[in-house]
Amino acid sequence: TQSQNRSRQVRRWLRVGLSAAAVLVLAIGILSIAAPNRQTFAVIGLDVNPSIEISVDDEERVLHADALNAEAGAILEDLELQGTSLNTACHAVVGSMLVKGYLTSDNNSILVSVRSSNDLKGKEIERRLSEDLNAFMENSQVAVAILGQYVEDSDELGAFAKEHGVSLGKAWLIKKLLAADKANGDESSLVKLSTQELILLAQERHVESETSIGASDTSSFISKDEAVALALHDAGVSKKDATGIQVEFDCEDGALVYEVTFSTLDSRYEYLVDARSGAVVSNEVEPLIPSSPWVRDTESGQFPVSSHDDDDDSDDDDDFDDDAGVVETDDTNWDDDDDRDDDRDGDDGDDVESSERDDDDSHDDD
């Protein structure tokens, strides 16, 4: 009948559907076995001013890219990176930074940070990627400086980065600067520095890193010679009178400064000079021998009064000439010494004469 025919047709389609479903499930299972592990194997951080993190699997295929600040969002909005190779994704990101003016000749530093579940493989990725980015940028007009580092992730580091609103890569570099005691100032001051400024500090202070390529540009800062000249001018000291001049980058209140130190005959000076504007941020002056009566006071210009024999004015006048600034000595003591020397010389002479008389007597006896 007609109803029996429809029933047989339904059962036929049902068998076909179940068979197709079984084939589909089998195919999915086979593809799942053959497909690479899509779990995160490594995270690569790229910091210029935009801060971007790229997560990859164990075949270095991009799983996703994350913008850590607004500038990074502008970089990623036009890029489709998922599924591409790590090198391709990094070329696209750095190229976009270059085109959009974030990476320039005077802001030429890139911080490459890698963390991974496999330390050995993670360090190898960092080294290879840093070298690859340097080669990629050789075709541009910008000579880049690349600082590469392998980051040891931890809850403490993550909390620090979140608290200060920086990437894990910048947090790691800041921690290394502080741990090595290479920067004066606390972490709240260092987190305000740009990537370029942090790398300048790290390069000058020789903070250990896995990879360091090129030099960060300093054209937007005053030179070290200019910082020294400004400090000497403020101190009223000529360069020929200054000794032991030293100058290096430092950090003060979230700004990059030059620390300039030098000495004169009676004082030691320490200056902090803003590295961008040249303004004197602070200065300290310390007498080299504050307790010595021969050192002139730096403020009054006078010599201090000797502390001994305060009750005897005449002795003070004899011992110290305030106008001349020289110390006079007591001739009597020297005369006594001369007399003692004369006595010793006289005794020696008598002994010689007595010896000569004895020799003459012996010749006469012969």
Solvent accessible surface area in square Angstrom, and as a share of the most:
residue,aa,sasa,rsa
1,T,113,0.66
2,Q,135,0.60
3,S,66,0.42
4,Q,103,0.46
5,N,79,0.41
6,R,134,0.49
7,S,48,0.31
8,R,114,0.42
9,Q,90,0.40
10,V,97,0.56
11,R,120,0.44
12,R,125,0.46
13,W,168,0.59
14,L,106,0.53
15,R,144,0.52
16,V,83,0.47
17,G,39,0.38
18,L,112,0.56
19,S,65,0.42
20,A,60,0.46
21,A,49,0.38
22,A,61,0.48
23,V,100,0.57
24,L,109,0.54
25,V,104,0.60
26,L,116,0.57
27,A,39,0.30
28,I,95,0.48
29,G,32,0.30
30,I,101,0.51
31,L,121,0.60
32,S,72,0.47
33,I,154,0.78
34,A,83,0.64
35,A,53,0.41
36,P,53,0.33
37,N,78,0.40
38,R,115,0.42
39,Q,129,0.58
40,T,70,0.41
41,F,37,0.16
42,A,1,0.01
43,V,18,0.11
44,I,0,0.00
45,G,6,0.06
46,L,0,0.00
47,D,1,0.01
48,V,4,0.02
49,N,73,0.38
50,P,0,0.00
51,S,9,0.06
52,I,1,0.01
53,E,21,0.09
54,I,0,0.00
55,S,6,0.04
56,V,0,0.00
57,D,0,0.00
58,D,63,0.32
59,E,112,0.50
60,E,26,0.11
61,R,105,0.38
62,V,0,0.00
63,L,23,0.12
64,H,88,0.39
65,A,28,0.22
66,D,59,0.31
67,A,46,0.35
68,L,77,0.38
69,N,52,0.27
70,A,89,0.69
71,E,56,0.25
72,A,0,0.00
73,G,29,0.28
74,A,33,0.26
75,I,0,0.00
76,L,27,0.13
77,E,127,0.57
78,D,109,0.57
79,L,51,0.25
80,E,141,0.63
81,L,14,0.07
82,Q,119,0.53
83,G,36,0.34
84,T,38,0.22
85,S,36,0.23
86,L,3,0.01
87,N,50,0.26
88,T,74,0.43
89,A,0,0.00
90,C,0,0.00
91,H,51,0.23
92,A,34,0.26
93,V,0,0.00
94,V,1,0.00
95,G,19,0.18
96,S,17,0.11
97,M,1,0.00
98,L,52,0.26
99,V,129,0.74
100,K,83,0.35
101,G,45,0.44
102,Y,54,0.21
103,L,2,0.01
104,T,45,0.26
105,S,76,0.49
106,D,66,0.34
107,N,42,0.22
108,N,6,0.03
109,S,2,0.01
110,I,0,0.00
111,L,0,0.00
112,V,0,0.00
113,S,6,0.04
114,V,0,0.00
115,R,45,0.16
116,S,22,0.14
117,S,99,0.64
118,N,67,0.34
119,D,86,0.45
120,L,151,0.75
121,K,71,0.30
122,G,0,0.00
123,K,90,0.38
124,E,58,0.26
125,I,0,0.00
126,E,1,0.00
127,R,109,0.40
128,R,75,0.27
129,L,1,0.01
130,S,0,0.00
131,E,85,0.38
132,D,37,0.19
133,L,0,0.00
134,N,36,0.18
135,A,54,0.42
136,F,66,0.28
137,M,3,0.01
138,E,127,0.57
139,N,133,0.68
140,S,30,0.19
141,Q,177,0.79
142,V,15,0.09
143,A,88,0.68
144,V,10,0.06
145,A,0,0.00
146,I,0,0.00
147,L,4,0.02
148,G,0,0.00
149,Q,1,0.00
150,Y,10,0.04
151,V,4,0.02
152,E,112,0.50
153,D,83,0.43
154,S,54,0.35
155,D,139,0.72
156,E,126,0.57
157,L,8,0.04
158,G,28,0.27
159,A,62,0.48
160,F,11,0.05
161,A,8,0.06
162,K,178,0.75
163,E,131,0.59
164,H,48,0.21
165,G,69,0.66
166,V,25,0.15
167,S,6,0.04
168,L,25,0.12
169,G,4,0.04
170,K,25,0.10
171,A,0,0.00
172,W,50,0.18
173,L,3,0.01
174,I,0,0.00
175,K,58,0.25
176,K,44,0.19
177,L,0,0.00
178,L,50,0.25
179,A,92,0.71
180,A,49,0.38
181,D,116,0.60
182,K,71,0.30
183,A,5,0.04
184,N,86,0.44
185,G,46,0.45
186,D,83,0.43
187,E,58,0.26
188,S,50,0.32
189,S,11,0.07
190,L,1,0.00
191,V,24,0.14
192,K,141,0.60
193,L,3,0.02
194,S,47,0.31
195,T,4,0.03
196,Q,8,0.03
197,E,15,0.07
198,L,0,0.00
199,I,0,0.00
200,L,12,0.06
201,L,0,0.00
202,A,3,0.02
203,Q,42,0.19
204,E,48,0.21
205,R,29,0.11
206,H,160,0.71
207,V,16,0.09
208,E,144,0.65
209,S,32,0.20
210,E,88,0.39
211,T,17,0.10
212,S,70,0.45
213,I,39,0.20
214,G,51,0.49
215,A,78,0.60
216,S,9,0.06
217,D,39,0.20
218,T,61,0.35
219,S,88,0.57
220,S,47,0.31
221,F,16,0.07
222,I,29,0.15
223,S,53,0.34
224,K,79,0.33
225,D,114,0.59
226,E,90,0.40
227,A,0,0.00
228,V,13,0.07
229,A,58,0.45
230,L,71,0.35
231,A,0,0.00
232,L,11,0.05
233,H,155,0.69
234,D,77,0.40
235,A,28,0.22
236,G,69,0.66
237,V,20,0.12
238,S,50,0.32
239,K,138,0.58
240,K,172,0.73
241,D,75,0.39
242,A,12,0.09
243,T,84,0.49
244,G,63,0.60
245,I,58,0.29
246,Q,130,0.58
247,V,36,0.20
248,E,65,0.29
249,F,7,0.03
250,D,3,0.02
251,C,1,0.01
252,E,59,0.26
253,D,119,0.62
254,G,17,0.16
255,A,38,0.30
256,L,4,0.02
257,V,1,0.01
258,Y,6,0.02
259,E,30,0.13
260,V,0,0.00
261,T,14,0.08
262,F,2,0.01
263,S,26,0.17
264,T,23,0.13
265,L,180,0.90
266,D,42,0.22
267,S,0,0.00
268,R,95,0.35
269,Y,25,0.10
270,E,53,0.24
271,Y,3,0.01
272,L,22,0.11
273,V,0,0.00
274,D,28,0.14
275,A,0,0.00
276,R,122,0.45
277,S,83,0.54
278,G,10,0.10
279,A,58,0.45
280,V,57,0.33
281,V,69,0.39
282,S,50,0.32
283,N,72,0.37
284,E,102,0.46
285,V,64,0.37
286,E,94,0.42
287,P,64,0.40
288,L,83,0.41
289,I,98,0.50
290,P,101,0.63
291,S,103,0.67
292,S,18,0.11
293,P,41,0.26
294,W,156,0.55
295,V,27,0.15
296,R,114,0.42
297,D,68,0.35
298,T,69,0.40
299,E,166,0.75
300,S,71,0.46
301,G,26,0.25
302,Q,119,0.53
303,F,48,0.20
304,P,58,0.36
305,V,123,0.71
306,S,21,0.14
307,S,100,0.64
308,H,96,0.43
309,D,75,0.39
310,D,90,0.47
311,D,147,0.76
312,D,54,0.28
313,D,103,0.53
314,S,69,0.44
315,D,54,0.28
316,D,36,0.19
317,D,102,0.53
318,D,89,0.46
319,D,49,0.25
320,F,27,0.11
321,D,46,0.24
322,D,100,0.52
323,D,148,0.76
324,A,62,0.48
325,G,20,0.20
326,V,80,0.46
327,V,67,0.39
328,E,83,0.37
329,T,96,0.56
330,D,79,0.41
331,D,98,0.51
332,T,79,0.46
333,N,89,0.46
334,W,154,0.54
335,D,75,0.39
336,D,63,0.33
337,D,51,0.26
338,D,76,0.39
339,D,80,0.41
340,R,124,0.45
341,D,56,0.29
342,D,89,0.46
343,D,92,0.48
344,R,136,0.50
345,D,93,0.48
346,G,39,0.37
347,D,87,0.45
348,D,87,0.45
349,G,33,0.31
350,D,90,0.46
351,D,95,0.49
352,V,86,0.49
353,E,96,0.43
354,S,45,0.29
355,S,60,0.39
356,E,100,0.45
357,R,143,0.52
358,D,90,0.47
359,D,79,0.41
360,D,85,0.44
361,D,84,0.44
362,S,57,0.37
363,H,128,0.57
364,D,116,0.60
365,D,124,0.64
366,D,151,0.78
